[in-house]
Amino acid sequence: CHAFALPPTGFKQHTTTMADDSECTAVKLKSKQEEIFEVDKEVACRSITVRNMVEDTGLDAPVPLPMVDSKILIKVIEYCKYHHRAEAEALPEDDKNVWDKDFVKVV
């Protein structure tokens, strides 16, 4: 994945195990703090690391990311969601570049 702030729309954060593990279009990512973030598979798999782990282990268990802080993971998911949507909507490169520059600004 690339980089991301607050959970965007359609982004679910769970602190307990989900009962509906049968949904195979979502990936659960487990942060350093053991928080579980449920993300659309297509969005999560923009990250090569996540994609490889999903291919190796499947979707039954959360993908462990023990070196990734929850706040950073939220930002990464935001970045991936934006770029997934931008690609689907065929946004111009200039628009994506402007968004990227604003995204990485540190206040």
MOLINTA-V970030 format. One record per backbone hydrogen bond with DSSP energy under -0.5 kcal/mol. CO is the residue of the C=O (numbers start at 1). NH is the residue of the N-H. E is the energy in kcal/mol with one decimal. If there is no record, write none. Layout:
CO,NH,E
CO,NH,E
This chain:
8,11,-1.6
10,12,-0.6
12,38,-2.3
14,36,-2.6
19,21,-1.2
20,23,-1.4
22,24,-0.8
23,26,-0.7
25,41,-3.2
27,29,-0.5
27,39,-2.9
28,63,-3.8
29,31,-0.6
29,37,-2.6
30,65,-2.8
31,34,-2.1
35,31,-2.4
36,14,-3.6
37,29,-3.0
37,39,-0.5
38,12,-1.3
39,27,-3.4
40,44,-2.8
41,45,-2.7
43,46,-1.6
44,47,-1.7
46,48,-0.6
47,51,-3.0
48,52,-2.8
49,53,-2.1
50,54,-2.8
51,55,-2.5
52,56,-2.0
53,57,-2.8
54,58,-2.6
62,64,-0.6
63,30,-3.3
65,68,-2.1
67,69,-0.6
68,32,-3.1
69,73,-2.7
70,74,-2.3
71,75,-1.4
72,76,-2.5
73,77,-2.6
74,78,-2.2
75,79,-2.4
76,80,-2.6
77,81,-2.9
78,82,-2.4
79,83,-2.4
80,84,-2.4
81,85,-2.5
82,86,-3.1
83,87,-2.0
84,88,-2.2
85,89,-2.4
86,91,-2.6
87,90,-1.0
92,95,-0.5
92,96,-1.8
93,97,-2.8
94,98,-2.2
95,99,-2.3
96,100,-2.8
97,101,-2.3
98,102,-2.3
99,103,-2.7
100,104,-1.9
102,105,-0.8
105,107,-0.5
